[in-house]
Amino acid sequence: MTTGSGRSGVFLYDPDCGFCTASVEFLRRHLRSSIDYAPYVGHDLAGVGLTEDQCRRQAWVVLDDGRTAGGAMAFAEVLSHGGPAAMPIGRLLRAPGARQVAQAVYRFVARHRHRLPGGTGGCRTDR
């Protein structure tokens, strides 16, 4: 994943989901992070221990050291690898208590992403 560009990992998202794609575009525009963004399609999922079904259900970060984080913790990693304003938020999301809340919110959003702005039928996690 590191290409000499100072990148530290990749955030994998569902390219068939309009809500996911819009969220990634928002992050690209507004958050400086050493994490790249890429659709999971075409990525060597087996090589990083993930399946297509896992990637369809939630976003994942694959760090250059091989660690993975899914759902809310994927966003926590992106923020933790961001600029000075984002890093504390990423750390907070991983703290006990906040982590459970963040994961519950993420699961709710993921289940209903087809109903959110930018969402389409392709966003359904049960397809």
DSSP file with accessible surface (Angstrom, degrees, kcal/mol):
  #  RESIDUE AA STRUCTURE BP1 BP2  ACC     N-H-->O    O-->H-N    N-H-->O    O-->H-N    TCO  KAPPA ALPHA  PHI   PSI    X-CA   Y-CA   Z-CA
    1    1 A M              0   0   87      0, 0.0     2,-0.4     0, 0.0     8,-0.2   0.000 360.0 360.0 360.0 -34.6    0.0    0.0    0.0
    2    2 A T        +     0   0   79      1,-0.1     6,-0.1     6,-0.1     0, 0.0  -0.620 360.0 178.8 -74.2 130.3    2.8    2.4    0.6
    3    3 A T        -     0   0  107     -2,-0.4    -1,-0.1     4,-0.0     0, 0.0   0.155  61.3 -90.0-115.6  15.8    4.0    3.8   -2.7
    4    4 A G  S    S+     0   0   75      3,-0.2    -2,-0.1     1,-0.0     0, 0.0   0.454 106.7 106.9  87.2   0.1    6.7    6.1   -1.4
    5    5 A S  S    S-     0   0   71      2,-0.1     3,-0.1    29,-0.1    -3,-0.0   0.345  99.7-102.7 -94.6   6.3    4.0    8.8   -1.1
    6    6 A G  S    S+     0   0   58      1,-0.3     2,-0.2     2,-0.0    -4,-0.1   0.590  71.9 149.8  83.6  10.6    3.9    8.7    2.6
    7    7 A R        -     0   0   83      1,-0.1    -1,-0.3    -6,-0.1    28,-0.2  -0.501  31.8-166.8 -78.7 147.6    0.6    6.8    2.7
    8    8 A S        -     0   0   29     26,-2.8    56,-2.4     1,-0.2    57,-0.3   0.383  59.2 -31.5-117.6   2.7    0.0    4.4    5.6
    9    9 A G  E     -aB  35  63A   1     25,-0.7    27,-2.7    54,-0.3     2,-0.4  -0.981  59.9 -93.8 168.9-173.1   -2.9    2.3    4.4
   10   10 A V  E     -aB  36  62A   9     52,-2.3    52,-2.7    -2,-0.3     2,-0.6  -0.998  16.1-142.6-138.0 138.0   -6.1    2.2    2.4
   11   11 A F  E     -aB  37  61A   3     25,-3.1    27,-2.8    -2,-0.4     2,-0.5  -0.894  23.5-153.2 -96.4 117.5   -9.7    2.7    3.2
   12   12 A L  E     +aB  38  60A   1     48,-4.0    48,-2.1    -2,-0.6     2,-0.3  -0.836  19.7 173.4 -98.9 130.1  -11.8    0.2    1.3
   13   13 A Y  E     -a   39   0A  21     25,-1.6    27,-2.4    -2,-0.5    28,-0.4  -0.853  40.2 -94.9-133.6 165.3  -15.4    1.1    0.5
   14   14 A D    >   -     0   0    2     -2,-0.3     3,-1.4    25,-0.2     7,-0.3  -0.711  28.6-164.7 -82.4 109.8  -18.4   -0.2   -1.6
   15   15 A P  T 3  S+     0   0   44      0, 0.0    -1,-0.2     0, 0.0     6,-0.0   0.670  86.0  61.9 -73.1 -13.5  -18.3    1.5   -5.0
   16   16 A D  T 3  S+     0   0   97    106,-0.1     2,-0.7     1,-0.0   106,-0.1   0.522  87.5  86.6 -85.4  -6.8  -21.9    0.4   -5.7
   17   17 A C    <>  -     0   0    0     -3,-1.4     4,-2.6     1,-0.2     5,-0.2  -0.854  62.1-161.7 -99.6 116.5  -23.2    2.4   -2.8
   18   18 A G  H  > S+     0   0   25     -2,-0.7     4,-2.6     1,-0.2   101,-0.3   0.871  93.4  52.4 -62.3 -38.1  -23.9    6.0   -3.6
   19   19 A F  H  > S+     0   0   47      2,-0.2     4,-2.3     1,-0.2    -1,-0.2   0.931 111.3  46.8 -64.9 -43.0  -23.8    6.9    0.1
   20   20 A C  H  > S+     0   0   19      2,-0.2     4,-2.5     1,-0.2    -2,-0.2   0.936 113.3  48.2 -63.6 -46.3  -20.4    5.3    0.6
   21   21 A T  H  X S+     0   0   47     -4,-2.6     4,-2.4    -7,-0.3    -2,-0.2   0.917 112.4  48.6 -62.5 -42.3  -19.0    7.0   -2.5
   22   22 A A  H  X S+     0   0   51     -4,-2.6     4,-2.3     1,-0.2    -1,-0.2   0.897 110.5  52.1 -64.5 -37.7  -20.4   10.4   -1.4
   23   23 A S  H  X S+     0   0   32     -4,-2.3     4,-2.4     2,-0.2    -2,-0.2   0.918 109.8  48.3 -64.9 -42.6  -18.9    9.9    2.0
   24   24 A V  H  X S+     0   0    2     -4,-2.5     4,-2.9     2,-0.2    -2,-0.2   0.918 110.1  51.7 -64.5 -42.1  -15.5    9.1    0.6
   25   25 A E  H  X S+     0   0   72     -4,-2.4     4,-2.0     1,-0.2    -1,-0.2   0.908 109.2  51.0 -61.8 -39.4  -15.6   12.1   -1.7
   26   26 A F  H  X S+     0   0  113     -4,-2.3     4,-2.3     2,-0.2     5,-0.2   0.938 111.4  47.6 -61.0 -46.6  -16.5   14.3    1.4
   27   27 A L  H  X S+     0   0   21     -4,-2.4     4,-2.4     1,-0.2    -2,-0.2   0.915 110.1  52.4 -62.3 -42.2  -13.5   12.8    3.2
   28   28 A R  H  < S+     0   0  106     -4,-2.9    -1,-0.2     1,-0.2    -2,-0.2   0.892 115.5  41.3 -59.2 -41.5  -11.2   13.4    0.2
   29   29 A R  H  < S+     0   0  161     -4,-2.0    -1,-0.2    -5,-0.2    -2,-0.2   0.829 127.9  26.9 -75.6 -34.5  -12.2   17.0    0.0
   30   30 A H  H  < S+     0   0  121     -4,-2.3     2,-0.5    -5,-0.2    -2,-0.2   0.499 109.5  63.0-114.3  -5.6  -12.3   17.9    3.7
   31   31 A L     <  -     0   0   30     -4,-2.4     2,-0.6    -5,-0.2    -1,-0.1  -0.977  59.5-151.0-130.4 123.5   -9.8   15.6    5.6
   32   32 A R        +     0   0  177     -2,-0.5    51,-1.1    -3,-0.1     2,-0.3  -0.807  36.4 156.6 -87.3 120.8   -6.1   15.4    5.1
   33   33 A S  B     -D   82   0B  12     -2,-0.6    49,-0.3    49,-0.2    46,-0.1  -0.989  52.3-132.7-145.0 151.0   -5.1   11.8    6.0
   34   34 A S  S    S+     0   0   31     47,-2.1   -26,-2.8    -2,-0.3   -25,-0.7   0.399  84.4  97.5 -84.2   5.3   -2.2    9.5    5.2
   35   35 A I  E     -a    9   0A   1     43,-0.2   -25,-0.2   -28,-0.2    -2,-0.2  -0.805  68.6-143.8 -93.0 130.3   -4.9    6.8    4.4
   36   36 A D  E     -a   10   0A  58    -27,-2.7   -25,-3.1    -2,-0.5     2,-0.4  -0.433  10.9-130.8 -82.4 167.7   -5.8    6.4    0.7
   37   37 A Y  E     +a   11   0A  26    -27,-0.2   -25,-0.2    -2,-0.1    24,-0.0  -0.974  33.4 159.0-122.8 134.6   -9.3    5.6   -0.4
   38   38 A A  E     -a   12   0A  27    -27,-2.8   -25,-1.6    -2,-0.4     2,-0.1  -0.993  42.9-105.2-152.9 145.6  -10.1    2.8   -2.9
   39   39 A P  E     -a   13   0A  49      0, 0.0   -25,-0.2     0, 0.0     4,-0.1  -0.422  29.4-129.6 -65.5 146.3  -13.1    0.7   -3.9
   40   40 A Y  S >  S+     0   0    7    -27,-2.4     3,-2.1    15,-0.1     5,-0.2   0.792  82.9  99.8 -69.0 -25.1  -12.9   -2.9   -2.5
   41   41 A V  T 3  S+     0   0   85    -28,-0.4     3,-0.1     1,-0.3   -28,-0.1  -0.427  92.9  15.5 -63.7 127.2  -13.6   -4.2   -6.0
   42   42 A G  T 3  S+     0   0   83      1,-0.3    -1,-0.3    -2,-0.2     2,-0.2   0.317  98.2 122.1  90.1  -8.9  -10.3   -5.3   -7.6
   43   43 A H  S <  S-     0   0   52     -3,-2.1     2,-2.1    -4,-0.1    -1,-0.3  -0.608  77.8-108.4 -84.1 147.5   -8.4   -5.2   -4.3
   44   44 A D     >  +     0   0  111     -2,-0.2     4,-0.6     1,-0.2     6,-0.1  -0.515  49.4 168.4 -75.5  80.9   -6.7   -8.4   -3.2
   45   45 A L  T >4>S+     0   0   22     -2,-2.1     5,-2.7     1,-0.2     3,-1.3   0.916  72.0  52.3 -64.9 -44.8   -9.2   -9.1   -0.4
   46   46 A A  G >45S+     0   0   86      1,-0.3     3,-1.3    -3,-0.2    -1,-0.2   0.882 103.3  60.5 -60.4 -35.3   -8.0  -12.6    0.4
   47   47 A G  G 345S+     0   0   53      1,-0.3    -1,-0.3     2,-0.1    -2,-0.2   0.711 111.5  38.5 -65.6 -21.0   -4.4  -11.3    0.7
   48   48 A V  G <<5S-     0   0   36     -3,-1.3    -1,-0.3    -4,-0.6    -2,-0.2   0.257 120.8-104.1-112.6   8.9   -5.5   -9.0    3.5
   49   49 A G  T < 5S+     0   0   60     -3,-1.3     2,-0.3    -4,-0.4    -3,-0.2   0.740  79.9 121.0  80.2  24.9   -7.9  -11.5    5.2
   50   50 A L      < -     0   0    8     -5,-2.7     2,-0.3    -6,-0.1    -1,-0.3  -0.808  48.3-143.4-117.7 161.1  -11.2  -10.0    4.0
   51   51 A T     >  -     0   0   73     -2,-0.3     4,-2.0     1,-0.1     5,-0.2  -0.809  27.3-114.8-117.1 163.3  -14.1  -11.2    2.0
   52   52 A E  H  > S+     0   0  110     -2,-0.3     4,-1.9     1,-0.2     5,-0.2   0.898 117.4  55.1 -61.8 -39.9  -16.3   -9.4   -0.5
   53   53 A D  H  > S+     0   0   67      1,-0.2     4,-1.7     2,-0.2    -1,-0.2   0.921 106.6  50.1 -61.3 -43.4  -19.3   -9.9    1.8
   54   54 A Q  H  > S+     0   0   68      1,-0.2     4,-1.6     2,-0.2    -1,-0.2   0.913 112.5  47.5 -59.8 -41.9  -17.4   -8.2    4.7
   55   55 A C  H  < S+     0   0    2     -4,-2.0    -1,-0.2     1,-0.2    -2,-0.2   0.759 108.8  53.6 -74.0 -25.3  -16.5   -5.3    2.4
   56   56 A R  H  < S+     0   0   46     -4,-1.9    -1,-0.2    -5,-0.2    -2,-0.2   0.820 111.7  46.5 -74.4 -30.9  -20.1   -5.0    1.1
   57   57 A R  H  < S-     0   0  114     -4,-1.7     2,-0.3     1,-0.2    -2,-0.2   0.772 126.5  -1.0 -84.3 -29.0  -21.4   -4.7    4.7
   58   58 A Q  S  < S-     0   0   57     -4,-1.6    -1,-0.2    -5,-0.2     2,-0.1  -0.992  74.9 -97.8-157.7 158.6  -18.9   -2.2    6.1
   59   59 A A        -     0   0    9     -2,-0.3    12,-2.5    -3,-0.1     2,-0.3  -0.417  38.6-159.1 -73.9 155.2  -15.9   -0.1    5.2
   60   60 A W  E     -BC  12  70A  28    -48,-2.1   -48,-4.0    10,-0.2     2,-0.4  -0.979  13.4-149.1-136.1 148.8  -12.5   -1.4    6.1
   61   61 A V  E     -BC  11  69A   0      8,-2.8     8,-1.9    -2,-0.3     2,-0.5  -0.971   9.3-164.3-112.5 133.9   -9.0    0.1    6.6
   62   62 A V  E     -BC  10  68A   1    -52,-2.7   -52,-2.3    -2,-0.4     6,-0.2  -0.981  13.9-152.6-115.7 114.2   -6.0   -2.0    5.8
   63   63 A L  E >   -B    9   0A   6      4,-3.0     3,-2.5    -2,-0.5   -54,-0.3  -0.513  26.5-111.5 -85.4 156.8   -2.9   -0.5    7.3
   64   64 A D  T 3  S+     0   0   54    -56,-2.4   -55,-0.1     1,-0.3    -1,-0.1   0.759 117.2  61.0 -60.9 -23.2    0.6   -1.1    5.8
   65   65 A D  T 3  S-     0   0  104    -57,-0.3    -1,-0.3     2,-0.1     3,-0.1   0.424 122.8-104.6 -84.0   2.9    1.6   -3.2    8.8
   66   66 A G  S <  S+     0   0   53     -3,-2.5    -2,-0.1     1,-0.3     2,-0.1   0.257  76.5 135.2  96.9 -11.9   -1.3   -5.6    7.9
   67   67 A R        -     0   0  132     -5,-0.1    -4,-3.0     1,-0.0    -1,-0.3  -0.405  37.4-157.8 -69.2 148.8   -3.7   -4.6   10.6
   68   68 A T  E     -C   62   0A  61     -6,-0.2     2,-0.3    -3,-0.1    -6,-0.2  -0.916  11.3-172.0-124.9 154.2   -7.3   -4.2    9.6
   69   69 A A  E     -C   61   0A  17     -8,-1.9    -8,-2.8    -2,-0.3     2,-0.3  -0.985  10.0-159.0-144.9 134.5  -10.2   -2.2   11.1
   70   70 A G  E >   -C   60   0A  14     -2,-0.3     3,-1.4   -10,-0.2   -10,-0.2  -0.768  49.4 -11.2-116.0 159.6  -13.8   -2.3   10.0
   71   71 A G  T >> S+     0   0    2    -12,-2.5     4,-1.4    -2,-0.3     3,-1.0  -0.287 129.8   0.7  62.9-133.1  -16.9   -0.1   10.4
   72   72 A A  H 3> S+     0   0    8      1,-0.3     4,-2.2     2,-0.2    -1,-0.3   0.844 132.7  58.5 -59.7 -33.1  -16.5    2.8   12.9
   73   73 A M  H <> S+     0   0    8     -3,-1.4     4,-2.0     2,-0.2    -1,-0.3   0.792  98.9  58.9 -72.5 -22.4  -13.0    1.7   13.7
   74   74 A A  H <> S+     0   0    0     -3,-1.0     4,-2.1   -15,-0.2    -1,-0.2   0.937 108.7  44.8 -66.2 -43.9  -12.1    2.2   10.0
   75   75 A F  H  X S+     0   0   56     -4,-1.4     4,-2.7     1,-0.2     5,-0.2   0.885 109.2  56.4 -66.2 -37.1  -13.2    5.8   10.3
   76   76 A A  H  X S+     0   0    0     -4,-2.2     4,-2.8     1,-0.2    -1,-0.2   0.909 107.6  49.1 -60.3 -40.0  -11.3    6.1   13.5
   77   77 A E  H  X S+     0   0   18     -4,-2.0     4,-1.5     2,-0.2    -1,-0.2   0.916 109.4  51.0 -65.6 -44.2   -8.1    5.0   11.7
   78   78 A V  H  < S+     0   0    1     -4,-2.1     3,-0.4     1,-0.2   -43,-0.2   0.946 114.9  43.6 -58.4 -45.9   -8.6    7.5    8.9
   79   79 A L  H >< S+     0   0   34     -4,-2.7     3,-2.1     1,-0.2    -2,-0.2   0.910 110.0  55.6 -66.5 -40.6   -9.1   10.3   11.5
   80   80 A S  H 3< S+     0   0   15     -4,-2.8    -1,-0.2     1,-0.3    -2,-0.2   0.754 109.4  47.6 -64.2 -24.7   -6.1    9.1   13.6
   81   81 A H  T 3< S+     0   0   56     -4,-1.5   -47,-2.1    -3,-0.4    -1,-0.3   0.148 102.5  92.3 -98.7  16.3   -3.9    9.3   10.5
   82   82 A G  B <  S-D   33   0B  10     -3,-2.1   -49,-0.2   -49,-0.3    -3,-0.1  -0.164  85.3 -62.8 -96.2-166.1   -5.3   12.8    9.7
   83   83 A G    >>  -     0   0   10    -51,-1.1     4,-2.4     1,-0.1     3,-0.6  -0.004  64.4 -80.4 -72.1-179.4   -4.2   16.3   10.6
   84   84 A P  T 34 S+     0   0   99      0, 0.0    -1,-0.1     0, 0.0    -2,-0.0   0.788 129.2  49.6 -58.8 -30.2   -4.0   17.8   14.1
   85   85 A A  T 34 S+     0   0   86      1,-0.1     4,-0.5     2,-0.1    -6,-0.0   0.846 115.8  42.1 -78.1 -31.6   -7.7   18.5   14.3
   86   86 A A  T <> S+     0   0    8     -3,-0.6     4,-2.1     1,-0.1     3,-0.5   0.829  98.5  72.1 -85.2 -33.0   -8.8   15.0   13.2
   87   87 A M  H  X S+     0   0   58     -4,-2.4     4,-2.2     1,-0.2     5,-0.2   0.894  96.3  49.1 -56.3 -45.7   -6.3   12.9   15.2
   88   88 A P  H  > S+     0   0   71      0, 0.0     4,-2.5     0, 0.0    -1,-0.2   0.872 109.6  53.4 -64.3 -31.5   -7.8   13.4   18.6
   89   89 A I  H  > S+     0   0   90     -4,-0.5     4,-2.4    -3,-0.5    -2,-0.2   0.926 108.4  49.8 -67.5 -42.1  -11.3   12.6   17.3
   90   90 A G  H  X S+     0   0    0     -4,-2.1     4,-0.9     1,-0.2    -1,-0.2   0.918 112.3  47.5 -61.5 -41.8   -9.9    9.3   15.9
   91   91 A R  H >X S+     0   0  134     -4,-2.2     3,-0.6    -5,-0.2     4,-0.5   0.908 110.3  52.6 -65.7 -41.7   -8.3    8.5   19.2
   92   92 A L  H >< S+     0   0  112     -4,-2.5     3,-1.5     1,-0.2    -2,-0.2   0.911 103.1  57.6 -60.8 -42.0  -11.5    9.3   21.1
   93   93 A L  H 3< S+     0   0   43     -4,-2.4    -1,-0.2     1,-0.3     9,-0.2   0.778 106.5  50.4 -61.1 -25.3  -13.6    7.0   18.9
   94   94 A R  H << S+     0   0   82     -4,-0.9    -1,-0.3    -3,-0.6    -2,-0.2   0.545  87.9 107.7 -89.8  -6.1  -11.3    4.1   19.9
   95   95 A A  S <X S-     0   0   34     -3,-1.5     4,-3.0    -4,-0.5     5,-0.3  -0.379  86.0 -88.8 -72.8 147.8  -11.7    4.9   23.7
   96   96 A P  T  4 S+     0   0  124      0, 0.0     2,-1.4     0, 0.0    -1,-0.1  -0.257 114.5  16.3 -53.6 141.4  -13.8    2.5   25.8
   97   97 A G  T  > S+     0   0   43      1,-0.2     4,-1.9    -3,-0.1     5,-0.2  -0.466 123.5  59.9  89.2 -60.7  -17.4    3.6   25.9
   98   98 A A  H  > S+     0   0   30     -2,-1.4     4,-3.1     1,-0.2     5,-0.2   0.884 100.5  57.2 -65.3 -36.3  -17.0    5.9   22.8
   99   99 A R  H  X S+     0   0   96     -4,-3.0     4,-2.6     1,-0.2    -1,-0.2   0.931 106.9  47.1 -60.3 -47.1  -16.0    2.9   20.8
  100  100 A Q  H  > S+     0   0  105     -5,-0.3     4,-2.2     2,-0.2    -1,-0.2   0.900 114.1  47.5 -64.0 -40.6  -19.2    1.0   21.6
  101  101 A V  H  X S+     0   0   96     -4,-1.9     4,-2.7     2,-0.2     5,-0.2   0.945 112.2  49.5 -65.1 -46.4  -21.3    4.0   20.8
  102  102 A A  H  X S+     0   0   14     -4,-3.1     4,-2.7     1,-0.2    -2,-0.2   0.911 111.5  49.0 -60.1 -42.1  -19.4    4.7   17.5
  103  103 A Q  H  X S+     0   0   54     -4,-2.6     4,-2.6    -5,-0.2    -1,-0.2   0.904 110.9  49.9 -66.3 -39.3  -19.9    1.0   16.5
  104  104 A A  H  X S+     0   0   46     -4,-2.2     4,-2.1     2,-0.2    -2,-0.2   0.925 112.7  47.0 -64.5 -43.1  -23.6    1.1   17.2
  105  105 A V  H  X S+     0   0   85     -4,-2.7     4,-2.7     2,-0.2     5,-0.2   0.930 112.2  50.6 -63.8 -44.1  -24.0    4.3   15.2
  106  106 A Y  H  X S+     0   0   34     -4,-2.7     4,-3.2    -5,-0.2     5,-0.2   0.932 109.5  49.9 -60.2 -46.5  -22.0    2.9   12.4
  107  107 A R  H  X S+     0   0  131     -4,-2.6     4,-2.3     2,-0.2    -1,-0.2   0.904 111.7  49.2 -59.8 -41.2  -24.1   -0.3   12.3
  108  108 A F  H  X S+     0   0  116     -4,-2.1     4,-1.4     2,-0.2    -2,-0.2   0.948 113.8  45.1 -62.5 -48.6  -27.3    1.7   12.3
  109  109 A V  H  X S+     0   0   45     -4,-2.7     4,-0.6     1,-0.2     3,-0.3   0.931 112.5  51.7 -62.3 -43.9  -26.1    3.9    9.4
  110  110 A A  H >< S+     0   0   11     -4,-3.2     3,-0.7     1,-0.2     4,-0.3   0.905 109.4  49.6 -61.5 -41.1  -24.8    0.9    7.4
  111  111 A R  H 3< S+     0   0  134     -4,-2.3    -1,-0.2     1,-0.2    14,-0.2   0.805 122.4  33.3 -66.8 -28.0  -28.2   -0.9    7.7
  112  112 A H  H >< S+     0   0   49     -4,-1.4     3,-2.3    -3,-0.3     4,-0.5   0.247  80.2 114.0-113.6  13.7  -30.0    2.2    6.5
  113  113 A R  G X< S+     0   0    5     -3,-0.7     3,-1.1    -4,-0.6    -1,-0.1   0.788  70.5  64.6 -61.9 -26.4  -27.5    3.7    4.1
  114  114 A H  G 3  S+     0   0   35     -4,-0.3    -1,-0.3     1,-0.2    10,-0.1   0.717 104.5  47.9 -68.8 -15.5  -29.9    3.1    1.2
  115  115 A R  G <  S+     0   0  170     -3,-2.3    -1,-0.2     8,-0.1    -2,-0.2   0.482  97.1  90.5 -98.9  -7.0  -32.3    5.6    2.8
  116  116 A L  S X  S-     0   0   56     -3,-1.1     3,-2.9    -4,-0.5   -97,-0.1  -0.435  97.0 -68.0 -88.6 164.7  -29.7    8.3    3.4
  117  117 A P  T 3  S+     0   0  111      0, 0.0    -1,-0.2     0, 0.0     3,-0.1  -0.253 126.4  15.9 -53.8 129.8  -28.7   11.2    1.1
  118  118 A G  T 3  S+     0   0   48      1,-0.3   -97,-0.1    -3,-0.1   -96,-0.1   0.262  98.5 134.7  88.8 -11.7  -27.0    9.7   -1.9
  119  119 A G    <   +     0   0   21     -3,-2.9    -1,-0.3  -101,-0.3     2,-0.3  -0.370  27.1 172.4 -73.8 148.4  -28.2    6.3   -1.1
  120  120 A T    >   -     0   0   75     -3,-0.1     3,-2.1  -104,-0.1     4,-0.3  -0.841  53.4 -84.0-138.3-179.6  -29.7    4.0   -3.7
  121  121 A G  G >  S+     0   0   55      1,-0.3     3,-1.5    -2,-0.3    -7,-0.1   0.812 124.8  66.3 -59.6 -28.2  -30.9    0.4   -3.9
  122  122 A G  G 3  S+     0   0   26      1,-0.3    -1,-0.3  -106,-0.1  -106,-0.1   0.629  89.7  66.9 -68.2 -11.3  -27.2   -0.5   -4.6
  123  123 A C  G <  S+     0   0    0     -3,-2.1    -1,-0.3    -9,-0.1    -9,-0.2   0.588  71.6 117.4 -84.4 -11.7  -26.5    0.6   -1.0
  124  124 A R    X   -     0   0   93     -3,-1.5     3,-0.7    -4,-0.3   -13,-0.1  -0.343  55.9-152.4 -61.5 135.9  -28.4   -2.2    0.6
  125  125 A T  T 3  S+     0   0   20    -15,-0.2    -1,-0.2   -14,-0.2   -14,-0.1   0.625  90.3  62.8 -83.2 -10.9  -26.2   -4.4    2.7
  126  126 A D  T 3         0   0   99    -15,-0.1    -1,-0.2   -69,-0.0    -2,-0.1   0.210 360.0 360.0 -99.5  17.5  -28.6   -7.4    2.3
  127  127 A R    <         0   0  103     -3,-0.7   -71,-0.0    -5,-0.1    -5,-0.0  -0.317 360.0 360.0 -78.8 360.0  -28.1   -7.7   -1.5
